[in-house]
Amino acid sequence: MSVSVDQAHRADGRIIVSITAEQVQNVLDAAIAKSKELGETVTIVVVDSAGEISGVGRMDGAGPLHF
């Protein structure tokens, strides 16, 4: 799966890559579909290049998630 991303250059030269809400949902949907195919229940966390949480998905029956 390919995700198109937006890039922003920080003053320190690092590139921060962020994704849209639609792209986050596409990633979550794909991960849940694959998990169902494998017979697993999972919690998925999508982060941007800075490690900031962009989205979370938790399937019914998945264990607790602690941040």
N, C-alpha and C positions, 0 to 999 in steps of 0.2 A: 504494500500500500504506500502510495506517495502522498505526502501532505505538502501543499504549498504554504510557505510561511512569509511573514513580514519581518524585516530586519531593521533594527534601530542601532545606530552607532552611539556608544557612550563616550563621554569626554575622555575616559581612560583608554579608549581604543577598542574595548571589548564590544562584540556584537551581541545584542540581546535579540533572540528570536522569539516572537510571540505567535500564537495561533488564534484563529477566530473561534467563537463559540460553536459555530457550525462544524469547524474542523475538529474541535474537541469532541463533539457529539459523534462524529464519524469514527474517530479513534475508539471511543467507548463502545459504540455499536459493534465495530469489527472485533474488538477484544472479547466482548460478551458472546458474539456468535462463535468465535473460535473456542472459547471455554465450553460452550454448550456442546460443540462438536467433539471435544475431548472428554466430556462428562464431568467437568470440574465446576465448582462454584468459586468465584473469585471476587476480590475487590480490586478495582483498577484506579490508579491515580495518574493523571496526565499532568506533566509539568513543562514549563518553558525552559529555555536554555539557561536561565538564571536560577532554576530550581524552584520557581514559584508555582504553586498549584494552580492549574487552569481548570481542572475538572476532576470529579470523582464519581465512579459508578460502583455500586455494590449489588451483587446478585442476591436474590432470596436464598437464604441458607449459608451465605458466606460468613466466615468467622468475624469477630470484632476487629476493627482497625484502630490502631493507636498512633497518633502523630507525635 
